[in-house]
Amino acid sequence: TAPTPIETCDDDYDGFANFDLTIRNSEILNGLNPADHSVIHYPTEADANAATNAISNPTNYTNIVANQDSVWVRVTDLTTGCFAIKELVLIVNPLPIVDMPNVAEYRLCDTNEDGYEIFDLDSRVALILDGQTGLTVTFYQTYANAFDGVQPITDLMYQNQEQYVETLFVRVETQKGCFVVTLMDLVVDPLPV
């Protein structure tokens, strides 16, 4: 059977990423003793059959075909010389598409004239997603928390913590776990008189 595909997230919207091809070696060997077998990766099936043009750095391989590619793994019995070849599929999952480095400001009038207002963060999700589906949007007070996906703002009826202008960090994540972090300023505008 074919090994489980290796999936990773795109990091710059180009469909290419680095893969550690060796993470599937145990699965490919399927109980065979690694001391008795070689596992070598090749860019094409023809290369694998001919045992030529091996991938020189299988722990840091960049796919050649955007978004989904395959490499070929040749497992050779070191005693007999017999070999088998398996296809290993590489998948680059896309990042969500959002305005970067920030989404539109969320502005409210300062009805209490104190620089603080209650912002309905949930009302901004549709604007941030711009019609995309299957994505999760969460809000954070720090970039580190947004990047790590920890301590999100849970009360989406949020009162700004910094008077007049506060920047929140917005994490937009796909079902595959690929994410981007963008910024959203909360602005409390003074009343004209």
matplotlib code that plots the C-alpha trace (Angstrom):
import matplotlib.pyplot as plt

x = [0.0, 1.1, 2.4, 0.3, 0.9, 3.0, 1.1, 2.4, 1.2, 2.3, 4.3, 4.1, 1.2, 3.3, 2.4, 5.9, 7.2, 10.0, 9.4, 11.2, 10.7, 12.2, 9.2, 7.5, 10.4, 9.1, 5.7, 7.3, 9.4, 6.3, 8.2, 11.3, 14.6, 16.1, 19.6, 18.9, 17.3, 18.1, 15.4, 16.3, 14.1, 14.0, 12.2, 10.7, 9.7, 12.1, 15.0, 13.9, 13.9, 17.3, 18.7, 19.9, 19.5, 18.6, 17.3, 20.5, 18.8, 15.6, 15.1, 14.8, 13.2, 11.2, 8.4, 8.9, 5.2, 3.1, 0.5, 0.8, 3.8, 5.1, 8.5, 9.4, 10.9, 13.1, 13.5, 16.3, 17.1, 20.8, 21.4, 19.6, 19.5, 15.8, 13.9, 10.4, 9.3, 6.5, 5.0, 5.0, 2.6, 3.5, 0.7, 1.1, -2.0, -2.9, -3.0, -6.2, -6.4, -6.9, -5.8, -2.2, -0.7, -4.0, -7.7, -10.0, -10.1, -13.1, -14.3, -16.9, -18.0, -17.0, -20.5, -19.3, -16.5, -13.9, -12.0, -13.6, -16.3, -17.7, -16.7, -18.7, -15.8, -18.0, -19.5, -16.1, -15.7, -17.6, -15.6, -12.3, -13.3, -14.6, -16.8, -14.4, -15.8, -14.3, -12.1, -11.9, -11.3, -10.0, -8.9, -5.9, -4.2, -0.7, 1.0, 2.7, -0.6, -2.2, 0.8, 0.6, -3.2, -3.4, -5.5, -7.9, -10.3, -13.4, -15.9, -16.4, -18.3, -14.9, -14.1, -10.9, -8.2, -6.1, -7.8, -8.9, -6.8, -5.9, -4.5, -5.8, -4.2, -6.5, -5.7, -7.4, -7.0, -8.0, -9.4, -6.0, -4.4, -2.7, -3.0, -2.1, -2.1, -3.2, -3.9, -7.1, -7.2, -10.1, -10.6, -12.8, -13.5, -14.2, -17.5, -17.4, -18.5]
y = [0.0, 3.6, 5.5, 8.3, 11.5, 14.2, 17.4, 20.8, 24.4, 26.8, 29.6, 32.3, 31.4, 29.9, 26.2, 25.1, 24.0, 22.1, 18.5, 16.0, 12.9, 10.6, 10.9, 8.2, 5.7, 3.6, 3.4, 2.5, -0.2, -1.6, -3.6, -4.4, -4.0, -0.6, -2.0, -4.6, -2.2, 1.1, 3.7, 6.2, 8.9, 9.9, 12.7, 10.3, 6.7, 6.1, 7.5, 5.1, 2.1, 3.0, 4.0, 7.3, 10.9, 10.3, 13.2, 14.5, 16.0, 14.1, 15.9, 19.3, 18.6, 21.3, 20.0, 20.5, 20.6, 23.3, 22.2, 18.4, 16.4, 12.9, 11.4, 7.8, 5.7, 2.7, 0.2, -2.3, -5.4, -5.0, -8.8, -9.8, -6.6, -7.0, -3.7, -2.3, 1.2, 3.2, 6.6, 9.2, 12.0, 15.5, 18.0, 21.8, 23.0, 26.6, 29.5, 31.5, 34.6, 37.7, 41.4, 41.7, 43.1, 44.3, 44.2, 47.2, 49.3, 48.8, 52.2, 53.3, 56.7, 57.5, 57.6, 57.8, 60.3, 58.2, 56.5, 53.1, 51.2, 47.7, 46.2, 43.3, 41.3, 38.6, 41.2, 41.6, 37.9, 38.0, 41.1, 39.4, 36.2, 38.0, 35.1, 32.3, 29.3, 26.5, 29.0, 29.8, 33.4, 34.1, 37.3, 37.9, 40.6, 39.6, 38.4, 35.6, 34.2, 34.5, 32.7, 29.9, 29.8, 30.2, 32.5, 33.9, 36.6, 34.6, 37.4, 38.7, 41.7, 43.2, 46.5, 48.0, 47.8, 50.7, 54.1, 55.3, 52.9, 49.2, 46.7, 43.1, 40.2, 38.1, 34.4, 33.0, 29.2, 26.5, 23.1, 21.7, 23.9, 26.4, 29.9, 33.6, 36.3, 39.8, 43.0, 44.8, 48.2, 49.1, 52.8, 54.9, 58.2, 61.3, 63.0, 66.1, 68.5]
z = [0.0, -0.6, 2.4, 3.9, 2.0, 3.7, 4.0, 5.0, 4.8, 2.1, 3.6, 0.9, -1.5, -4.2, -3.8, -2.8, 0.6, 2.2, 3.2, 5.4, 3.2, 5.9, 8.3, 6.3, 6.3, 9.2, 7.5, 4.2, 5.8, 7.5, 10.1, 8.0, 9.8, 8.7, 9.3, 6.5, 4.0, 2.3, 1.8, -1.0, -2.4, -6.1, -8.0, -10.7, -10.9, -13.8, -11.6, -8.8, -11.1, -12.5, -9.0, -10.5, -9.5, -5.9, -3.8, -2.1, 1.0, 1.8, 5.1, 3.3, -0.1, -2.0, -4.2, -8.0, -9.0, -7.2, -4.7, -5.1, -6.2, -5.8, -5.1, -5.4, -2.7, -3.5, -0.7, -1.3, 0.6, 1.4, 1.4, -1.8, -3.8, -4.4, -4.3, -4.4, -5.3, -3.7, -4.6, -1.8, -2.4, -1.2, -0.6, 0.0, 1.7, 0.8, 3.2, 3.8, 1.7, 3.8, 3.6, 4.8, 6.8, 8.2, 7.6, 7.6, 10.8, 13.0, 14.0, 16.6, 17.9, 21.5, 22.9, 26.5, 25.6, 27.5, 24.6, 25.2, 23.4, 23.1, 19.7, 18.3, 16.9, 15.5, 13.2, 11.4, 10.6, 7.3, 6.2, 7.1, 5.2, 2.2, 1.1, 1.8, 3.7, 5.9, 7.8, 11.5, 12.7, 16.2, 17.8, 20.1, 22.1, 21.2, 18.0, 20.0, 21.2, 17.7, 16.1, 18.8, 18.8, 22.5, 24.8, 22.2, 23.1, 24.1, 24.7, 21.2, 22.6, 23.4, 25.1, 23.9, 26.6, 25.2, 25.0, 21.5, 19.4, 20.0, 17.6, 17.7, 16.0, 13.8, 13.1, 10.1, 9.9, 7.4, 8.3, 7.6, 10.2, 7.9, 9.1, 8.7, 11.3, 10.3, 12.2, 12.9, 14.6, 16.9, 16.8, 19.1, 17.3, 19.4, 18.9, 16.8, 19.7]

ax = plt.figure().add_subplot(projection="3d")
ax.plot(x, y, z, "-o")
ax.set_aspect("equal")
plt.show()
